[in-house]
Amino acid sequence: MNKNNVFLDLKENYNKLTGSQKNIGQYVLDNYKEIAFMSAIELGEKVGVSDATIIRFARSIGYSGFAELRKQIREGIKNFDPPHKRLSQSVDDLHNDNDLISQVGKKDLKNLEEFLVNFDMDKINQAVDEIYKANIIYLIGAGSSGVLIDFLALHLRRMGFRVLALSEGGVASIEKIIPITENDLLIACSFPRYSKITFGAIDFAKQKAAKILSITDSYFSTMSMNSDIVFSLKIDNSTFFNSYVVPMELCNVLTMSILERNKEKIYVTLKENIQNMEMFREKL
């Protein structure tokens, strides 16, 4: 078990738990922000069991005890804080401009290295399967998440996939999602502070039985709960804004994996599409 995936583990293994463990698990899913600061005794009182039962529940899903489970929940929600609070939490560690630049760079490199060492190739292949099966690929990412969507939309379109971007430049036009069907795929990107428009698009796509692929920072969100495939990525650094180094690398990995699946066909399509665009380029 990947101990950073408490939310996903509960979701996938809920039916395997005992009756009392299911009650605890459901309470964890519904109240994870509150549980991040509870003791085993306090949680037991909330769900009507002993603290020993809470500890056994934590152990049943792969943890040494409730303290370790709670630690992972805290790790999963730490980016939920607003930018000014996140900055205040790290400002004491920043002594000058050079420290800031160095810390940001080192943190990005650490996150990127961890991603490249540990990313789930099976999940990448699952995502590629859904991309190839989709009739139309819808994409949405409001605000700064739009950078990822613009990148994916451009390259998927060039490779010959039918793409409809619900957002361009981070600005969403949500009515475009209305025709989505069970034969389509929605790729959604959202990071703290999360976009209500993106959440709404996911809910709508779920109602229409479309497949949903989410790129976000935590399994502890409504967005993750309602998605078929979730990539939870590290975006934290020493400043008040999110780092998109790891999410952009995921987009690179997805793009290359899509190409690898059918290189000959995509090469021909890519060449034709780029040649067709030449007529629009300004002559020098």
Secondary structure by P-SEA (a helix, b strand, c coil): cccccaaaaaaaccccccaaaaaaaaaaaacccccccccaaaaaaaacccaaaaaaaaaaaccccaaaaaaaaaaaccccccaaaaaaacccccccaaaaaaaaaaaaaaaaaaaaacccaaaaaaaaaaaaaccbbbbbbcccaaaaaaaaaaaaaaaccccccccccccccccccccccccbbbbbbbcccccaaaaaaaaaaaaaccbbbbbcccccccccccccbbbbbbcccccccccaaaaaaaaaaaaaaaaaacaaaaaaaaaaaaaaaccccccc
